[in-house]
Amino acid sequence: MFTSVDSNRKKLEHPSNENVQFSQSLNNSTIKESKFGIANQIDNLLSQNDEYTKLQLTIFGITFIVSILLASITGVFFGFTFGFSIFIGAISGIFYLRLLAKSVGKLGKESSGVSKLQLLVPVCLFIFASKLGSLDIFPAMIGFFIYKPSLVLYFSRS
């Protein structure tokens, strides 16, 4: 229960400089691998020739640009909180769209139906917007549905 300490033992062992340098280089290589891992994943995603992946990235990009424009315009005219709420809602809408696209991508290969996991995103957005004072519920829900006009904009361009 209690620990006894020997006061006669005064020699402290310090790691040598080689061990310290080795551990620092190990930590740096781990950080570099994780950075390269993320970069490799993004590079693999962008370099795929799959039309569905390119469609997803295009729609996500259009939605993100539209959400930045709409959030900045509403932030100027209606206030910072309103614009910020729209932007957070739009980001959660992009996340919802990503989960839906991932579920649709697995359809037929791994599953026979669409997952219901993505339905938690608007529920969580509503809960966070109602609990946090820095978000308004109505503009956050408007922002959540920004992906729909982006889809209409993308598919009407032909």
Phi and psi in radians as a Rosetta constraint file:
Dihedral C 1 N 2 CA 2 C 2 CIRCULARHARMONIC -1.831 0.35
Dihedral N 2 CA 2 C 2 N 3 CIRCULARHARMONIC 2.621 0.35
Dihedral C 2 N 3 CA 3 C 3 CIRCULARHARMONIC -1.818 0.35
Dihedral N 3 CA 3 C 3 N 4 CIRCULARHARMONIC 2.343 0.35
Dihedral C 3 N 4 CA 4 C 4 CIRCULARHARMONIC -1.757 0.35
Dihedral N 4 CA 4 C 4 N 5 CIRCULARHARMONIC 2.532 0.35
Dihedral C 4 N 5 CA 5 C 5 CIRCULARHARMONIC -2.061 0.35
Dihedral N 5 CA 5 C 5 N 6 CIRCULARHARMONIC 2.302 0.35
Dihedral C 5 N 6 CA 6 C 6 CIRCULARHARMONIC -1.566 0.35
Dihedral N 6 CA 6 C 6 N 7 CIRCULARHARMONIC 1.934 0.35
Dihedral C 6 N 7 CA 7 C 7 CIRCULARHARMONIC -1.354 0.35
Dihedral N 7 CA 7 C 7 N 8 CIRCULARHARMONIC -0.243 0.35
Dihedral C 7 N 8 CA 8 C 8 CIRCULARHARMONIC -1.330 0.35
Dihedral N 8 CA 8 C 8 N 9 CIRCULARHARMONIC -0.376 0.35
Dihedral C 8 N 9 CA 9 C 9 CIRCULARHARMONIC -1.545 0.35
Dihedral N 9 CA 9 C 9 N 10 CIRCULARHARMONIC 1.804 0.35
Dihedral C 9 N 10 CA 10 C 10 CIRCULARHARMONIC -1.999 0.35
Dihedral N 10 CA 10 C 10 N 11 CIRCULARHARMONIC -0.066 0.35
Dihedral C 10 N 11 CA 11 C 11 CIRCULARHARMONIC -1.369 0.35
Dihedral N 11 CA 11 C 11 N 12 CIRCULARHARMONIC 2.149 0.35
Dihedral C 11 N 12 CA 12 C 12 CIRCULARHARMONIC -1.802 0.35
Dihedral N 12 CA 12 C 12 N 13 CIRCULARHARMONIC 2.401 0.35
Dihedral C 12 N 13 CA 13 C 13 CIRCULARHARMONIC -1.714 0.35
Dihedral N 13 CA 13 C 13 N 14 CIRCULARHARMONIC 2.138 0.35
Dihedral C 13 N 14 CA 14 C 14 CIRCULARHARMONIC -1.913 0.35
Dihedral N 14 CA 14 C 14 N 15 CIRCULARHARMONIC 2.481 0.35
Dihedral C 14 N 15 CA 15 C 15 CIRCULARHARMONIC -1.191 0.35
Dihedral N 15 CA 15 C 15 N 16 CIRCULARHARMONIC 2.550 0.35
Dihedral C 15 N 16 CA 16 C 16 CIRCULARHARMONIC -1.247 0.35
Dihedral N 16 CA 16 C 16 N 17 CIRCULARHARMONIC 2.869 0.35
Dihedral C 16 N 17 CA 17 C 17 CIRCULARHARMONIC -1.090 0.35
Dihedral N 17 CA 17 C 17 N 18 CIRCULARHARMONIC -0.557 0.35
Dihedral C 17 N 18 CA 18 C 18 CIRCULARHARMONIC -1.115 0.35
Dihedral N 18 CA 18 C 18 N 19 CIRCULARHARMONIC -0.740 0.35
Dihedral C 18 N 19 CA 19 C 19 CIRCULARHARMONIC -1.152 0.35
Dihedral N 19 CA 19 C 19 N 20 CIRCULARHARMONIC -0.682 0.35
Dihedral C 19 N 20 CA 20 C 20 CIRCULARHARMONIC -1.155 0.35
Dihedral N 20 CA 20 C 20 N 21 CIRCULARHARMONIC -0.790 0.35
Dihedral C 20 N 21 CA 21 C 21 CIRCULARHARMONIC -1.135 0.35
Dihedral N 21 CA 21 C 21 N 22 CIRCULARHARMONIC -0.662 0.35
Dihedral C 21 N 22 CA 22 C 22 CIRCULARHARMONIC -1.119 0.35
Dihedral N 22 CA 22 C 22 N 23 CIRCULARHARMONIC -0.752 0.35
Dihedral C 22 N 23 CA 23 C 23 CIRCULARHARMONIC -1.198 0.35
Dihedral N 23 CA 23 C 23 N 24 CIRCULARHARMONIC -0.606 0.35
Dihedral C 23 N 24 CA 24 C 24 CIRCULARHARMONIC -1.187 0.35
Dihedral N 24 CA 24 C 24 N 25 CIRCULARHARMONIC -0.706 0.35
Dihedral C 24 N 25 CA 25 C 25 CIRCULARHARMONIC -1.183 0.35
Dihedral N 25 CA 25 C 25 N 26 CIRCULARHARMONIC -0.574 0.35
Dihedral C 25 N 26 CA 26 C 26 CIRCULARHARMONIC -1.139 0.35
Dihedral N 26 CA 26 C 26 N 27 CIRCULARHARMONIC -0.762 0.35
Dihedral C 26 N 27 CA 27 C 27 CIRCULARHARMONIC -1.122 0.35
Dihedral N 27 CA 27 C 27 N 28 CIRCULARHARMONIC -0.728 0.35
Dihedral C 27 N 28 CA 28 C 28 CIRCULARHARMONIC -1.144 0.35
Dihedral N 28 CA 28 C 28 N 29 CIRCULARHARMONIC -0.688 0.35
Dihedral C 28 N 29 CA 29 C 29 CIRCULARHARMONIC -1.182 0.35
Dihedral N 29 CA 29 C 29 N 30 CIRCULARHARMONIC -0.593 0.35
Dihedral C 29 N 30 CA 30 C 30 CIRCULARHARMONIC -1.143 0.35
Dihedral N 30 CA 30 C 30 N 31 CIRCULARHARMONIC -0.727 0.35
Dihedral C 30 N 31 CA 31 C 31 CIRCULARHARMONIC -1.130 0.35
Dihedral N 31 CA 31 C 31 N 32 CIRCULARHARMONIC -0.761 0.35
Dihedral C 31 N 32 CA 32 C 32 CIRCULARHARMONIC -1.105 0.35
Dihedral N 32 CA 32 C 32 N 33 CIRCULARHARMONIC -0.697 0.35
Dihedral C 32 N 33 CA 33 C 33 CIRCULARHARMONIC -1.119 0.35
Dihedral N 33 CA 33 C 33 N 34 CIRCULARHARMONIC -0.694 0.35
Dihedral C 33 N 34 CA 34 C 34 CIRCULARHARMONIC -1.197 0.35
Dihedral N 34 CA 34 C 34 N 35 CIRCULARHARMONIC -0.656 0.35
Dihedral C 34 N 35 CA 35 C 35 CIRCULARHARMONIC -1.154 0.35
Dihedral N 35 CA 35 C 35 N 36 CIRCULARHARMONIC -0.771 0.35
Dihedral C 35 N 36 CA 36 C 36 CIRCULARHARMONIC -1.185 0.35
Dihedral N 36 CA 36 C 36 N 37 CIRCULARHARMONIC -0.541 0.35
Dihedral C 36 N 37 CA 37 C 37 CIRCULARHARMONIC -1.111 0.35
Dihedral N 37 CA 37 C 37 N 38 CIRCULARHARMONIC -0.773 0.35
Dihedral C 37 N 38 CA 38 C 38 CIRCULARHARMONIC -1.176 0.35
Dihedral N 38 CA 38 C 38 N 39 CIRCULARHARMONIC -0.751 0.35
Dihedral C 38 N 39 CA 39 C 39 CIRCULARHARMONIC -1.111 0.35
Dihedral N 39 CA 39 C 39 N 40 CIRCULARHARMONIC -0.683 0.35
Dihedral C 39 N 40 CA 40 C 40 CIRCULARHARMONIC -1.136 0.35
Dihedral N 40 CA 40 C 40 N 41 CIRCULARHARMONIC -0.678 0.35
Dihedral C 40 N 41 CA 41 C 41 CIRCULARHARMONIC -1.125 0.35
Dihedral N 41 CA 41 C 41 N 42 CIRCULARHARMONIC -0.749 0.35
Dihedral C 41 N 42 CA 42 C 42 CIRCULARHARMONIC -1.157 0.35
Dihedral N 42 CA 42 C 42 N 43 CIRCULARHARMONIC -0.727 0.35
Dihedral C 42 N 43 CA 43 C 43 CIRCULARHARMONIC -1.111 0.35
Dihedral N 43 CA 43 C 43 N 44 CIRCULARHARMONIC -0.719 0.35
Dihedral C 43 N 44 CA 44 C 44 CIRCULARHARMONIC -1.114 0.35
Dihedral N 44 CA 44 C 44 N 45 CIRCULARHARMONIC -0.682 0.35
Dihedral C 44 N 45 CA 45 C 45 CIRCULARHARMONIC -1.149 0.35
Dihedral N 45 CA 45 C 45 N 46 CIRCULARHARMONIC -0.723 0.35
Dihedral C 45 N 46 CA 46 C 46 CIRCULARHARMONIC -1.331 0.35
Dihedral N 46 CA 46 C 46 N 47 CIRCULARHARMONIC -0.453 0.35
Dihedral C 46 N 47 CA 47 C 47 CIRCULARHARMONIC -1.591 0.35
Dihedral N 47 CA 47 C 47 N 48 CIRCULARHARMONIC -0.025 0.35
Dihedral C 47 N 48 CA 48 C 48 CIRCULARHARMONIC -1.218 0.35
Dihedral N 48 CA 48 C 48 N 49 CIRCULARHARMONIC 2.534 0.35
Dihedral C 48 N 49 CA 49 C 49 CIRCULARHARMONIC -1.635 0.35
Dihedral N 49 CA 49 C 49 N 50 CIRCULARHARMONIC 0.122 0.35
Dihedral C 49 N 50 CA 50 C 50 CIRCULARHARMONIC -1.220 0.35
Dihedral N 50 CA 50 C 50 N 51 CIRCULARHARMONIC 2.197 0.35
Dihedral C 50 N 51 CA 51 C 51 CIRCULARHARMONIC -1.142 0.35
Dihedral N 51 CA 51 C 51 N 52 CIRCULARHARMONIC -0.606 0.35
Dihedral C 51 N 52 CA 52 C 52 CIRCULARHARMONIC -1.140 0.35
Dihedral N 52 CA 52 C 52 N 53 CIRCULARHARMONIC -0.693 0.35
Dihedral C 52 N 53 CA 53 C 53 CIRCULARHARMONIC -1.174 0.35
Dihedral N 53 CA 53 C 53 N 54 CIRCULARHARMONIC -0.715 0.35
Dihedral C 53 N 54 CA 54 C 54 CIRCULARHARMONIC -1.136 0.35
Dihedral N 54 CA 54 C 54 N 55 CIRCULARHARMONIC -0.671 0.35
Dihedral C 54 N 55 CA 55 C 55 CIRCULARHARMONIC -1.080 0.35
Dihedral N 55 CA 55 C 55 N 56 CIRCULARHARMONIC -0.778 0.35
Dihedral C 55 N 56 CA 56 C 56 CIRCULARHARMONIC -1.033 0.35
Dihedral N 56 CA 56 C 56 N 57 CIRCULARHARMONIC -0.866 0.35
Dihedral C 56 N 57 CA 57 C 57 CIRCULARHARMONIC -1.098 0.35
Dihedral N 57 CA 57 C 57 N 58 CIRCULARHARMONIC -0.658 0.35
Dihedral C 57 N 58 CA 58 C 58 CIRCULARHARMONIC -1.142 0.35
Dihedral N 58 CA 58 C 58 N 59 CIRCULARHARMONIC -0.780 0.35
Dihedral C 58 N 59 CA 59 C 59 CIRCULARHARMONIC -1.167 0.35
Dihedral N 59 CA 59 C 59 N 60 CIRCULARHARMONIC -0.697 0.35
Dihedral C 59 N 60 CA 60 C 60 CIRCULARHARMONIC -1.094 0.35
Dihedral N 60 CA 60 C 60 N 61 CIRCULARHARMONIC -0.727 0.35
Dihedral C 60 N 61 CA 61 C 61 CIRCULARHARMONIC -1.124 0.35
Dihedral N 61 CA 61 C 61 N 62 CIRCULARHARMONIC -0.791 0.35
Dihedral C 61 N 62 CA 62 C 62 CIRCULARHARMONIC -1.081 0.35
Dihedral N 62 CA 62 C 62 N 63 CIRCULARHARMONIC -0.759 0.35
Dihedral C 62 N 63 CA 63 C 63 CIRCULARHARMONIC -1.106 0.35
Dihedral N 63 CA 63 C 63 N 64 CIRCULARHARMONIC -0.719 0.35
Dihedral C 63 N 64 CA 64 C 64 CIRCULARHARMONIC -1.139 0.35
Dihedral N 64 CA 64 C 64 N 65 CIRCULARHARMONIC -0.750 0.35
Dihedral C 64 N 65 CA 65 C 65 CIRCULARHARMONIC -1.145 0.35
Dihedral N 65 CA 65 C 65 N 66 CIRCULARHARMONIC -0.773 0.35
Dihedral C 65 N 66 CA 66 C 66 CIRCULARHARMONIC -1.095 0.35
Dihedral N 66 CA 66 C 66 N 67 CIRCULARHARMONIC -0.680 0.35
Dihedral C 66 N 67 CA 67 C 67 CIRCULARHARMONIC -1.189 0.35
Dihedral N 67 CA 67 C 67 N 68 CIRCULARHARMONIC -0.675 0.35
Dihedral C 67 N 68 CA 68 C 68 CIRCULARHARMONIC -1.126 0.35
Dihedral N 68 CA 68 C 68 N 69 CIRCULARHARMONIC -0.767 0.35
Dihedral C 68 N 69 CA 69 C 69 CIRCULARHARMONIC -1.097 0.35
Dihedral N 69 CA 69 C 69 N 70 CIRCULARHARMONIC -0.836 0.35
Dihedral C 69 N 70 CA 70 C 70 CIRCULARHARMONIC -1.151 0.35
Dihedral N 70 CA 70 C 70 N 71 CIRCULARHARMONIC -0.710 0.35
Dihedral C 70 N 71 CA 71 C 71 CIRCULARHARMONIC -1.152 0.35
Dihedral N 71 CA 71 C 71 N 72 CIRCULARHARMONIC -0.680 0.35
Dihedral C 71 N 72 CA 72 C 72 CIRCULARHARMONIC -1.240 0.35
Dihedral N 72 CA 72 C 72 N 73 CIRCULARHARMONIC -0.689 0.35
Dihedral C 72 N 73 CA 73 C 73 CIRCULARHARMONIC -1.147 0.35
Dihedral N 73 CA 73 C 73 N 74 CIRCULARHARMONIC -0.809 0.35
Dihedral C 73 N 74 CA 74 C 74 CIRCULARHARMONIC -1.220 0.35
Dihedral N 74 CA 74 C 74 N 75 CIRCULARHARMONIC -0.511 0.35
Dihedral C 74 N 75 CA 75 C 75 CIRCULARHARMONIC -1.135 0.35
Dihedral N 75 CA 75 C 75 N 76 CIRCULARHARMONIC -0.628 0.35
Dihedral C 75 N 76 CA 76 C 76 CIRCULARHARMONIC -1.274 0.35
Dihedral N 76 CA 76 C 76 N 77 CIRCULARHARMONIC -0.781 0.35
Dihedral C 76 N 77 CA 77 C 77 CIRCULARHARMONIC -1.493 0.35
Dihedral N 77 CA 77 C 77 N 78 CIRCULARHARMONIC -0.575 0.35
Dihedral C 77 N 78 CA 78 C 78 CIRCULARHARMONIC -1.969 0.35
Dihedral N 78 CA 78 C 78 N 79 CIRCULARHARMONIC -0.123 0.35
Dihedral C 78 N 79 CA 79 C 79 CIRCULARHARMONIC 2.008 0.35
Dihedral N 79 CA 79 C 79 N 80 CIRCULARHARMONIC 2.797 0.35
Dihedral C 79 N 80 CA 80 C 80 CIRCULARHARMONIC -1.100 0.35
Dihedral N 80 CA 80 C 80 N 81 CIRCULARHARMONIC -0.743 0.35
Dihedral C 80 N 81 CA 81 C 81 CIRCULARHARMONIC -1.104 0.35
Dihedral N 81 CA 81 C 81 N 82 CIRCULARHARMONIC -0.700 0.35
Dihedral C 81 N 82 CA 82 C 82 CIRCULARHARMONIC -1.122 0.35
Dihedral N 82 CA 82 C 82 N 83 CIRCULARHARMONIC -0.826 0.35
Dihedral C 82 N 83 CA 83 C 83 CIRCULARHARMONIC -1.137 0.35
Dihedral N 83 CA 83 C 83 N 84 CIRCULARHARMONIC -0.704 0.35
Dihedral C 83 N 84 CA 84 C 84 CIRCULARHARMONIC -1.130 0.35
Dihedral N 84 CA 84 C 84 N 85 CIRCULARHARMONIC -0.694 0.35
Dihedral C 84 N 85 CA 85 C 85 CIRCULARHARMONIC -1.114 0.35
Dihedral N 85 CA 85 C 85 N 86 CIRCULARHARMONIC -0.725 0.35
Dihedral C 85 N 86 CA 86 C 86 CIRCULARHARMONIC -1.108 0.35
Dihedral N 86 CA 86 C 86 N 87 CIRCULARHARMONIC -0.725 0.35
Dihedral C 86 N 87 CA 87 C 87 CIRCULARHARMONIC -1.147 0.35
Dihedral N 87 CA 87 C 87 N 88 CIRCULARHARMONIC -0.763 0.35
Dihedral C 87 N 88 CA 88 C 88 CIRCULARHARMONIC -1.114 0.35
Dihedral N 88 CA 88 C 88 N 89 CIRCULARHARMONIC -0.710 0.35
Dihedral C 88 N 89 CA 89 C 89 CIRCULARHARMONIC -1.094 0.35
Dihedral N 89 CA 89 C 89 N 90 CIRCULARHARMONIC -0.682 0.35
Dihedral C 89 N 90 CA 90 C 90 CIRCULARHARMONIC -1.181 0.35
Dihedral N 90 CA 90 C 90 N 91 CIRCULARHARMONIC -0.691 0.35
Dihedral C 90 N 91 CA 91 C 91 CIRCULARHARMONIC -1.115 0.35
Dihedral N 91 CA 91 C 91 N 92 CIRCULARHARMONIC -0.711 0.35
Dihedral C 91 N 92 CA 92 C 92 CIRCULARHARMONIC -1.195 0.35
Dihedral N 92 CA 92 C 92 N 93 CIRCULARHARMONIC -0.533 0.35
Dihedral C 92 N 93 CA 93 C 93 CIRCULARHARMONIC -1.162 0.35
Dihedral N 93 CA 93 C 93 N 94 CIRCULARHARMONIC -0.665 0.35
Dihedral C 93 N 94 CA 94 C 94 CIRCULARHARMONIC -1.153 0.35
Dihedral N 94 CA 94 C 94 N 95 CIRCULARHARMONIC -0.714 0.35
Dihedral C 94 N 95 CA 95 C 95 CIRCULARHARMONIC -1.100 0.35
Dihedral N 95 CA 95 C 95 N 96 CIRCULARHARMONIC -0.725 0.35
Dihedral C 95 N 96 CA 96 C 96 CIRCULARHARMONIC -1.066 0.35
Dihedral N 96 CA 96 C 96 N 97 CIRCULARHARMONIC -0.783 0.35
Dihedral C 96 N 97 CA 97 C 97 CIRCULARHARMONIC -1.122 0.35
Dihedral N 97 CA 97 C 97 N 98 CIRCULARHARMONIC -0.648 0.35
Dihedral C 97 N 98 CA 98 C 98 CIRCULARHARMONIC -1.142 0.35
Dihedral N 98 CA 98 C 98 N 99 CIRCULARHARMONIC -0.770 0.35
Dihedral C 98 N 99 CA 99 C 99 CIRCULARHARMONIC -1.111 0.35
Dihedral N 99 CA 99 C 99 N 100 CIRCULARHARMONIC -0.681 0.35
Dihedral C 99 N 100 CA 100 C 100 CIRCULARHARMONIC -1.155 0.35
Dihedral N 100 CA 100 C 100 N 101 CIRCULARHARMONIC -0.748 0.35
Dihedral C 100 N 101 CA 101 C 101 CIRCULARHARMONIC -1.149 0.35
Dihedral N 101 CA 101 C 101 N 102 CIRCULARHARMONIC -0.647 0.35
Dihedral C 101 N 102 CA 102 C 102 CIRCULARHARMONIC -1.145 0.35
Dihedral N 102 CA 102 C 102 N 103 CIRCULARHARMONIC -0.707 0.35
Dihedral C 102 N 103 CA 103 C 103 CIRCULARHARMONIC -1.172 0.35
Dihedral N 103 CA 103 C 103 N 104 CIRCULARHARMONIC -0.697 0.35
Dihedral C 103 N 104 CA 104 C 104 CIRCULARHARMONIC -1.203 0.35
Dihedral N 104 CA 104 C 104 N 105 CIRCULARHARMONIC -0.606 0.35
Dihedral C 104 N 105 CA 105 C 105 CIRCULARHARMONIC -1.119 0.35
Dihedral N 105 CA 105 C 105 N 106 CIRCULARHARMONIC -0.518 0.35
Dihedral C 105 N 106 CA 106 C 106 CIRCULARHARMONIC -1.478 0.35
Dihedral N 106 CA 106 C 106 N 107 CIRCULARHARMONIC -0.159 0.35
Dihedral C 106 N 107 CA 107 C 107 CIRCULARHARMONIC -1.107 0.35
Dihedral N 107 CA 107 C 107 N 108 CIRCULARHARMONIC 2.228 0.35
Dihedral C 107 N 108 CA 108 C 108 CIRCULARHARMONIC 1.600 0.35
Dihedral N 108 CA 108 C 108 N 109 CIRCULARHARMONIC -0.605 0.35
Dihedral C 108 N 109 CA 109 C 109 CIRCULARHARMONIC -1.492 0.35
Dihedral N 109 CA 109 C 109 N 110 CIRCULARHARMONIC -0.944 0.35
Dihedral C 109 N 110 CA 110 C 110 CIRCULARHARMONIC -1.997 0.35
Dihedral N 110 CA 110 C 110 N 111 CIRCULARHARMONIC -0.419 0.35
Dihedral C 110 N 111 CA 111 C 111 CIRCULARHARMONIC -2.402 0.35
Dihedral N 111 CA 111 C 111 N 112 CIRCULARHARMONIC 2.832 0.35
Dihedral C 111 N 112 CA 112 C 112 CIRCULARHARMONIC -1.845 0.35
Dihedral N 112 CA 112 C 112 N 113 CIRCULARHARMONIC -0.025 0.35
Dihedral C 112 N 113 CA 113 C 113 CIRCULARHARMONIC -2.544 0.35
Dihedral N 113 CA 113 C 113 N 114 CIRCULARHARMONIC 2.923 0.35
Dihedral C 113 N 114 CA 114 C 114 CIRCULARHARMONIC -1.470 0.35
Dihedral N 114 CA 114 C 114 N 115 CIRCULARHARMONIC 2.394 0.35
Dihedral C 114 N 115 CA 115 C 115 CIRCULARHARMONIC -1.189 0.35
Dihedral N 115 CA 115 C 115 N 116 CIRCULARHARMONIC 2.668 0.35
Dihedral C 115 N 116 CA 116 C 116 CIRCULARHARMONIC -1.742 0.35
Dihedral N 116 CA 116 C 116 N 117 CIRCULARHARMONIC 0.104 0.35
Dihedral C 116 N 117 CA 117 C 117 CIRCULARHARMONIC -1.053 0.35
Dihedral N 117 CA 117 C 117 N 118 CIRCULARHARMONIC -0.668 0.35
Dihedral C 117 N 118 CA 118 C 118 CIRCULARHARMONIC -1.139 0.35
Dihedral N 118 CA 118 C 118 N 119 CIRCULARHARMONIC -0.301 0.35
Dihedral C 118 N 119 CA 119 C 119 CIRCULARHARMONIC -1.239 0.35
Dihedral N 119 CA 119 C 119 N 120 CIRCULARHARMONIC -0.256 0.35
Dihedral C 119 N 120 CA 120 C 120 CIRCULARHARMONIC -1.276 0.35
Dihedral N 120 CA 120 C 120 N 121 CIRCULARHARMONIC -0.394 0.35
Dihedral C 120 N 121 CA 121 C 121 CIRCULARHARMONIC -1.097 0.35
Dihedral N 121 CA 121 C 121 N 122 CIRCULARHARMONIC -0.915 0.35
Dihedral C 121 N 122 CA 122 C 122 CIRCULARHARMONIC -1.166 0.35
Dihedral N 122 CA 122 C 122 N 123 CIRCULARHARMONIC -0.539 0.35
Dihedral C 122 N 123 CA 123 C 123 CIRCULARHARMONIC -1.143 0.35
Dihedral N 123 CA 123 C 123 N 124 CIRCULARHARMONIC -0.806 0.35
Dihedral C 123 N 124 CA 124 C 124 CIRCULARHARMONIC -1.130 0.35
Dihedral N 124 CA 124 C 124 N 125 CIRCULARHARMONIC -0.671 0.35
Dihedral C 124 N 125 CA 125 C 125 CIRCULARHARMONIC -1.069 0.35
Dihedral N 125 CA 125 C 125 N 126 CIRCULARHARMONIC -0.782 0.35
Dihedral C 125 N 126 CA 126 C 126 CIRCULARHARMONIC -1.089 0.35
Dihedral N 126 CA 126 C 126 N 127 CIRCULARHARMONIC -0.754 0.35
Dihedral C 126 N 127 CA 127 C 127 CIRCULARHARMONIC -1.139 0.35
Dihedral N 127 CA 127 C 127 N 128 CIRCULARHARMONIC -0.812 0.35
Dihedral C 127 N 128 CA 128 C 128 CIRCULARHARMONIC -1.126 0.35
Dihedral N 128 CA 128 C 128 N 129 CIRCULARHARMONIC -0.693 0.35
Dihedral C 128 N 129 CA 129 C 129 CIRCULARHARMONIC -1.172 0.35
Dihedral N 129 CA 129 C 129 N 130 CIRCULARHARMONIC -0.579 0.35
Dihedral C 129 N 130 CA 130 C 130 CIRCULARHARMONIC -1.354 0.35
Dihedral N 130 CA 130 C 130 N 131 CIRCULARHARMONIC -0.473 0.35
Dihedral C 130 N 131 CA 131 C 131 CIRCULARHARMONIC -1.553 0.35
Dihedral N 131 CA 131 C 131 N 132 CIRCULARHARMONIC -0.584 0.35
Dihedral C 131 N 132 CA 132 C 132 CIRCULARHARMONIC -1.517 0.35
Dihedral N 132 CA 132 C 132 N 133 CIRCULARHARMONIC 2.437 0.35
Dihedral C 132 N 133 CA 133 C 133 CIRCULARHARMONIC -1.386 0.35
Dihedral N 133 CA 133 C 133 N 134 CIRCULARHARMONIC -0.308 0.35
Dihedral C 133 N 134 CA 134 C 134 CIRCULARHARMONIC -1.530 0.35
Dihedral N 134 CA 134 C 134 N 135 CIRCULARHARMONIC -0.042 0.35
Dihedral C 134 N 135 CA 135 C 135 CIRCULARHARMONIC -2.128 0.35
Dihedral N 135 CA 135 C 135 N 136 CIRCULARHARMONIC 2.473 0.35
Dihedral C 135 N 136 CA 136 C 136 CIRCULARHARMONIC -1.795 0.35
Dihedral N 136 CA 136 C 136 N 137 CIRCULARHARMONIC 2.502 0.35
Dihedral C 136 N 137 CA 137 C 137 CIRCULARHARMONIC -1.211 0.35
Dihedral N 137 CA 137 C 137 N 138 CIRCULARHARMONIC -0.886 0.35
Dihedral C 137 N 138 CA 138 C 138 CIRCULARHARMONIC -1.064 0.35
Dihedral N 138 CA 138 C 138 N 139 CIRCULARHARMONIC -0.868 0.35
Dihedral C 138 N 139 CA 139 C 139 CIRCULARHARMONIC -1.156 0.35
Dihedral N 139 CA 139 C 139 N 140 CIRCULARHARMONIC -0.544 0.35
Dihedral C 139 N 140 CA 140 C 140 CIRCULARHARMONIC -1.140 0.35
Dihedral N 140 CA 140 C 140 N 141 CIRCULARHARMONIC -0.687 0.35
Dihedral C 140 N 141 CA 141 C 141 CIRCULARHARMONIC -1.237 0.35
Dihedral N 141 CA 141 C 141 N 142 CIRCULARHARMONIC -0.613 0.35
Dihedral C 141 N 142 CA 142 C 142 CIRCULARHARMONIC -1.100 0.35
Dihedral N 142 CA 142 C 142 N 143 CIRCULARHARMONIC -0.772 0.35
Dihedral C 142 N 143 CA 143 C 143 CIRCULARHARMONIC -1.091 0.35
Dihedral N 143 CA 143 C 143 N 144 CIRCULARHARMONIC -0.598 0.35
Dihedral C 143 N 144 CA 144 C 144 CIRCULARHARMONIC -1.068 0.35
Dihedral N 144 CA 144 C 144 N 145 CIRCULARHARMONIC -0.620 0.35
Dihedral C 144 N 145 CA 145 C 145 CIRCULARHARMONIC -1.581 0.35
Dihedral N 145 CA 145 C 145 N 146 CIRCULARHARMONIC 0.232 0.35
Dihedral C 145 N 146 CA 146 C 146 CIRCULARHARMONIC -1.138 0.35
Dihedral N 146 CA 146 C 146 N 147 CIRCULARHARMONIC -0.444 0.35
Dihedral C 146 N 147 CA 147 C 147 CIRCULARHARMONIC -1.117 0.35
Dihedral N 147 CA 147 C 147 N 148 CIRCULARHARMONIC -0.447 0.35
Dihedral C 147 N 148 CA 148 C 148 CIRCULARHARMONIC -1.196 0.35
Dihedral N 148 CA 148 C 148 N 149 CIRCULARHARMONIC -0.869 0.35
Dihedral C 148 N 149 CA 149 C 149 CIRCULARHARMONIC -1.090 0.35
Dihedral N 149 CA 149 C 149 N 150 CIRCULARHARMONIC -0.513 0.35
Dihedral C 149 N 150 CA 150 C 150 CIRCULARHARMONIC -1.160 0.35
Dihedral N 150 CA 150 C 150 N 151 CIRCULARHARMONIC -0.670 0.35
Dihedral C 150 N 151 CA 151 C 151 CIRCULARHARMONIC -1.132 0.35
Dihedral N 151 CA 151 C 151 N 152 CIRCULARHARMONIC -0.748 0.35
Dihedral C 151 N 152 CA 152 C 152 CIRCULARHARMONIC -1.111 0.35
Dihedral N 152 CA 152 C 152 N 153 CIRCULARHARMONIC -0.732 0.35
Dihedral C 152 N 153 CA 153 C 153 CIRCULARHARMONIC -1.088 0.35
Dihedral N 153 CA 153 C 153 N 154 CIRCULARHARMONIC -0.745 0.35
Dihedral C 153 N 154 CA 154 C 154 CIRCULARHARMONIC -1.154 0.35
Dihedral N 154 CA 154 C 154 N 155 CIRCULARHARMONIC -0.828 0.35
Dihedral C 154 N 155 CA 155 C 155 CIRCULARHARMONIC -1.420 0.35
Dihedral N 155 CA 155 C 155 N 156 CIRCULARHARMONIC -0.205 0.35
Dihedral C 155 N 156 CA 156 C 156 CIRCULARHARMONIC -1.623 0.35
Dihedral N 156 CA 156 C 156 N 157 CIRCULARHARMONIC -0.012 0.35
Dihedral C 156 N 157 CA 157 C 157 CIRCULARHARMONIC -1.362 0.35
Dihedral N 157 CA 157 C 157 N 158 CIRCULARHARMONIC -0.144 0.35
